[in-house]
Amino acid sequence: MKVKKLLFLFLLTLSAWAQESIPFQYLPGSDDGLIQGHLISIPVAVGNGTRSRFILDTGIGVDLISTRLAQKLKVPSTSMGYTGERMSGQSVEVPLSYLGNLTVGREVQKFGTVGVWDFKGFLPDTQAFADIDGFLGLRFFQHRPFTLDYREKQLILETPLSLGVREKAGIVVPLEIDDDQNVSITCFAPLEVSGAGPAKVEIDTGSDSLILHRRFMPALGIPDQGDGIRVVREKDETDYSFTRWFTRLRGNVRLNGEAKLEQRGERVMFQQIIHDGLIGDDFLKHYIVTFDLSHSRMILQPFWSPEH
């Protein structure tokens, strides 16, 4: 009887720590839904099993739920708050609460801290975004490695065994993990920018093209205006004024200086920001990307062989 019980517990543990694939979807990038955007949405369960969809955003820092979902789940009001910074350096105050359960596949986070945010004006007011009720960042995956297979559009929860296979097949990139107050997690990797030297860039699936600090423009020979340069001067939803320069790099960028992780002619946006830069979907979608935060690393596997 004791042997059967031990076997049952072993199988239960094994099933709870098994590789699992979860399909993700790209949200549209235009109001008519004809253009694919860069934001990824995944199915989740919250509270006592309420089904929802969250945007997977490795640059968000704090997991967020909408005020609508918070009211529906009756999450407790607290006196806690978190002060974060936007890419442009603005301080953002986010009220915090607790979520009983947050589940992705079979992975469950109990009593996790979440920010509560009004998504009105924060997300497009379109049908495609109507069922988005949260943002899932890296905090959820702090102890569980996961992979984004962009070709198959799958989020894969890894096991120690499958992680070893990823390591043998891919290229390891060290990460610098910024764990802020046990609430927000972001990660950074070294990027070699041809003609401008090294940069420390945030890995941000919530961004589209490569973003670099404006100070890189002179080193790269990119003027403030001219042919092939689009300049945008706007205000964001917080009334903050910004200027952005859009163009394509004439040289290459290499993640961690790796020749096998080189991309040329990257779409790039320059802006006065608090980081050296960010890389997002436009770069990452060329690889199978594994995040292994416990070991402060990413593993990237190109879709093509090195000979090609």
C-alpha positions as CSV (number, residue, x, y, z in Angstrom):
1,M,0.0,0.0,0.0
2,K,2.8,2.3,0.9
3,V,4.6,1.6,-2.4
4,K,1.4,2.4,-4.4
5,K,1.1,5.7,-2.5
6,L,4.7,6.6,-3.2
7,L,4.2,5.7,-6.9
8,F,1.1,7.8,-7.0
9,L,2.9,10.8,-5.5
10,F,5.8,10.4,-7.9
11,L,3.5,10.3,-10.9
12,L,1.6,13.3,-9.6
13,T,4.8,15.3,-9.2
14,L,6.0,14.2,-12.6
15,S,2.8,15.3,-14.3
16,A,2.9,18.6,-12.5
17,W,6.5,19.2,-13.8
18,A,6.1,18.1,-17.4
19,Q,6.7,20.0,-20.6
20,E,3.6,21.6,-21.8
21,S,2.7,23.6,-25.0
22,I,0.2,26.5,-24.9
23,P,-0.8,28.2,-28.1
24,F,-0.3,32.0,-28.3
25,Q,-1.9,34.5,-30.7
26,Y,-0.6,37.7,-32.1
27,L,-3.0,40.6,-31.6
28,P,-3.7,42.7,-34.7
29,G,-1.7,45.8,-35.3
30,S,-4.4,47.8,-37.1
31,D,-8.0,48.8,-36.3
32,D,-9.3,46.7,-39.1
33,G,-7.4,43.6,-37.9
34,L,-5.6,43.1,-41.3
35,I,-2.1,43.7,-40.0
36,Q,-0.5,41.5,-37.5
37,G,0.8,43.4,-34.5
38,H,3.7,42.4,-32.2
39,L,1.7,41.8,-28.9
40,I,1.3,38.2,-27.9
41,S,-1.8,37.0,-26.0
42,I,-2.1,33.7,-24.1
43,P,-5.0,31.9,-22.3
44,V,-4.9,32.1,-18.5
45,A,-7.2,31.1,-15.6
46,V,-7.6,33.5,-12.7
47,G,-9.2,33.3,-9.3
48,N,-11.4,30.2,-9.0
49,G,-11.0,29.3,-12.7
50,T,-12.2,32.3,-14.6
51,R,-10.9,32.1,-18.1
52,S,-9.3,35.1,-19.6
53,R,-6.5,36.2,-22.0
54,F,-3.4,38.1,-20.9
55,I,-0.7,39.8,-23.0
56,L,2.7,38.2,-22.4
57,D,5.0,41.1,-21.9
58,T,8.5,40.5,-20.6
59,G,9.1,44.2,-20.3
60,I,6.0,45.1,-18.2
61,G,7.8,44.4,-14.9
62,V,4.7,44.1,-12.8
63,D,1.9,41.6,-13.6
64,L,-1.2,43.6,-14.2
65,I,-4.9,43.0,-14.1
66,S,-7.6,45.3,-15.4
67,T,-9.9,47.2,-12.9
68,R,-12.8,45.3,-14.6
69,L,-11.3,41.9,-13.7
70,A,-10.4,43.1,-10.2
71,Q,-14.0,44.1,-9.6
72,K,-15.3,40.8,-11.0
73,L,-12.9,38.8,-8.8
74,K,-13.4,41.1,-5.8
75,V,-9.7,41.3,-5.2
76,P,-8.9,43.0,-1.9
77,S,-8.0,46.7,-1.7
78,T,-4.7,47.3,-0.1
79,S,-2.5,50.3,0.9
80,M,0.3,48.9,-1.2
81,G,1.6,50.5,-4.3
82,Y,4.6,50.2,-6.6
83,T,6.4,53.1,-8.3
84,G,7.9,52.1,-11.7
85,E,9.5,53.9,-14.5
86,R,8.4,54.1,-18.1
87,M,10.9,53.7,-20.9
88,S,11.0,57.5,-21.1
89,G,11.8,57.9,-17.4
90,Q,8.4,58.9,-16.2
91,S,7.3,57.6,-12.8
92,V,4.2,55.5,-12.7
93,E,2.3,54.7,-9.6
94,V,0.5,51.3,-9.7
95,P,-1.8,50.2,-6.8
96,L,-1.1,46.6,-5.8
97,S,-3.3,43.7,-4.7
98,Y,-3.3,39.9,-4.4
99,L,-4.7,37.4,-6.9
100,G,-5.8,34.1,-5.3
101,N,-4.7,31.9,-8.3
102,L,-3.1,32.7,-11.6
103,T,-2.7,29.7,-13.9
104,V,-1.0,29.2,-17.2
105,G,-1.4,25.7,-18.5
106,R,-0.8,23.6,-15.4
107,E,1.5,26.2,-13.8
108,V,-0.2,27.9,-10.8
109,Q,0.9,30.9,-8.9
110,K,-0.9,31.3,-5.6
111,F,-1.5,34.7,-3.9
112,G,0.7,36.5,-6.4
113,T,1.1,40.3,-6.2
114,V,-0.5,42.1,-9.1
115,G,-1.0,45.7,-10.1
116,V,-4.5,46.9,-10.8
117,W,-4.8,49.2,-13.8
118,D,-7.6,50.8,-15.9
119,F,-7.0,49.5,-19.4
120,K,-9.2,52.2,-21.0
121,G,-6.9,54.3,-23.1
122,F,-4.1,51.9,-22.3
123,L,-5.1,49.4,-24.9
124,P,-6.8,49.9,-28.3
125,D,-10.6,50.1,-28.1
126,T,-11.2,47.3,-30.6
127,Q,-12.9,44.0,-30.6
128,A,-9.6,42.1,-30.7
129,F,-8.5,43.6,-27.4
130,A,-12.0,43.4,-25.8
131,D,-11.2,40.2,-23.8
132,I,-7.7,41.2,-22.7
133,D,-7.8,41.6,-18.9
134,G,-4.2,41.5,-17.9
135,F,-0.4,41.6,-18.6
136,L,1.8,38.7,-17.6
137,G,5.4,39.5,-17.0
138,L,8.5,37.6,-16.0
139,R,7.6,37.4,-12.2
140,F,5.2,34.5,-13.0
141,F,8.1,32.5,-14.6
142,Q,10.7,33.3,-12.0
143,H,11.2,29.6,-11.2
144,R,9.8,28.0,-14.3
145,P,11.8,28.2,-17.6
146,F,9.6,28.7,-20.7
147,T,10.1,28.9,-24.4
148,L,8.5,31.0,-27.1
149,D,8.5,29.1,-30.4
150,Y,7.6,31.9,-32.8
151,R,7.4,29.6,-35.8
152,E,4.8,27.3,-34.2
153,K,3.3,30.1,-32.1
154,Q,3.6,28.1,-28.9
155,L,4.5,29.0,-25.3
156,I,6.2,25.9,-23.9
157,L,6.7,25.3,-20.2
158,E,10.0,23.5,-19.9
159,T,11.3,20.6,-17.7
160,P,14.9,20.1,-16.6
161,L,15.2,17.4,-19.3
162,S,13.8,19.5,-22.1
163,L,15.8,22.5,-20.9
164,G,19.0,20.5,-21.4
165,V,17.9,19.7,-25.0
166,R,17.3,23.4,-25.6
167,E,20.8,24.2,-24.3
168,K,22.5,21.7,-26.6
169,A,20.5,22.9,-29.7
170,G,20.8,26.7,-29.0
171,I,23.1,29.6,-28.1
172,V,23.2,30.7,-24.5
173,V,23.0,34.4,-23.8
174,P,23.6,35.6,-20.2
175,L,20.9,37.8,-18.6
176,E,21.2,40.5,-16.0
177,I,18.0,40.1,-13.8
178,D,16.6,43.2,-12.2
179,D,14.3,42.1,-9.3
180,D,12.8,45.2,-7.9
181,Q,11.1,44.9,-4.4
182,N,10.0,41.3,-5.2
183,V,7.3,42.9,-7.4
184,S,8.8,43.7,-10.7
185,I,11.3,41.6,-12.8
186,T,13.0,42.7,-16.0
187,C,16.0,41.3,-17.8
188,F,18.8,42.7,-19.8
189,A,21.3,41.2,-22.3
190,P,24.5,42.5,-24.0
191,L,24.0,43.7,-27.6
192,E,26.9,44.7,-29.9
193,V,25.9,47.5,-32.2
194,S,28.1,47.8,-35.3
195,G,29.7,51.2,-35.4
196,A,28.5,52.2,-31.9
197,G,29.9,49.5,-29.6
198,P,28.2,47.6,-26.7
199,A,24.8,48.2,-25.3
200,K,22.8,46.7,-22.5
201,V,19.3,46.1,-23.8
202,E,16.1,45.1,-22.1
203,I,14.4,41.9,-23.5
204,D,10.9,43.2,-24.1
205,T,8.3,41.1,-26.0
206,G,5.9,44.0,-25.5
207,S,8.1,46.1,-28.0
208,D,8.1,45.8,-31.7
209,S,11.3,47.0,-33.5
210,L,14.8,47.6,-32.0
211,I,14.8,50.7,-29.7
212,L,18.1,52.5,-29.0
213,H,18.9,55.6,-26.9
214,R,19.2,58.7,-29.0
215,R,22.9,59.1,-28.0
216,F,23.7,56.2,-30.5
217,M,22.6,58.3,-33.5
218,P,25.8,60.4,-33.9
219,A,28.1,57.3,-33.6
220,L,26.0,55.6,-36.3
221,G,26.1,58.6,-38.6
222,I,22.3,59.1,-38.4
223,P,21.2,62.7,-38.6
224,D,18.1,64.2,-36.9
225,Q,16.4,64.4,-40.3
226,G,16.9,63.4,-43.9
227,D,16.1,60.7,-46.4
228,G,15.0,57.4,-44.9
229,I,14.4,58.9,-41.5
230,R,10.8,59.4,-40.1
231,V,10.5,61.8,-37.2
232,V,7.5,61.6,-34.8
233,R,6.7,64.2,-32.2
234,E,3.7,63.3,-30.0
235,K,2.3,63.1,-26.5
236,D,1.5,59.8,-24.8
237,E,-1.6,59.1,-22.7
238,T,0.0,60.8,-19.7
239,D,0.5,64.0,-21.7
240,Y,4.3,63.4,-21.9
241,S,5.9,64.9,-25.0
242,F,8.5,62.8,-26.9
243,T,10.4,62.7,-30.1
244,R,11.2,59.4,-32.0
245,W,13.3,58.8,-35.0
246,F,12.6,55.7,-37.2
247,T,15.0,54.3,-39.8
248,R,17.0,51.2,-40.6
249,L,20.5,50.4,-39.4
250,R,23.1,50.3,-42.1
251,G,25.2,47.8,-40.1
252,N,24.4,44.8,-37.9
253,V,23.6,44.0,-34.3
254,R,24.7,40.9,-32.5
255,L,23.1,39.7,-29.3
256,N,26.0,38.9,-26.9
257,G,28.4,39.6,-29.7
258,E,27.5,36.2,-31.2
259,A,27.9,35.9,-35.0
260,K,25.1,33.4,-35.2
261,L,22.8,35.9,-33.5
262,E,23.5,38.7,-36.0
263,Q,20.8,40.6,-37.8
264,R,21.4,43.2,-40.5
265,G,19.3,46.2,-41.6
266,E,17.2,46.2,-38.5
267,R,14.3,48.5,-38.2
268,V,15.2,50.8,-35.3
269,M,13.6,53.6,-33.3
270,F,15.7,56.1,-31.4
271,Q,14.5,58.0,-28.4
272,Q,15.7,59.6,-25.2
273,I,15.1,56.7,-22.8
274,I,16.4,55.4,-19.4
275,H,18.1,52.3,-21.0
276,D,20.6,51.8,-23.7
277,G,17.9,50.1,-25.6
278,L,15.3,47.3,-26.0
279,I,14.9,44.4,-28.3
280,G,11.5,43.0,-29.0
281,D,9.4,41.0,-31.3
282,D,11.1,42.0,-34.6
283,F,14.4,40.5,-33.4
284,L,13.1,37.6,-31.2
285,K,10.7,36.2,-33.8
286,H,13.6,34.8,-35.8
287,Y,14.4,32.3,-33.1
288,I,13.0,29.7,-30.6
289,V,13.6,31.7,-27.4
290,T,14.0,30.1,-24.0
291,F,13.9,32.2,-20.8
292,D,15.7,30.5,-17.9
293,L,15.6,33.1,-15.1
294,S,16.8,30.7,-12.4
295,H,20.1,30.5,-14.3
296,S,20.1,34.1,-15.5
297,R,20.1,33.2,-19.2
298,M,18.3,33.0,-22.5
299,I,18.8,30.2,-25.0
300,L,18.2,31.1,-28.7
301,Q,17.9,28.6,-31.5
302,P,17.7,30.0,-35.0
303,F,15.2,28.6,-37.4
304,W,17.8,28.2,-40.0
305,S,21.1,26.3,-39.9
306,P,24.3,28.3,-39.5
307,E,25.4,27.3,-43.0
308,H,22.5,29.2,-44.5
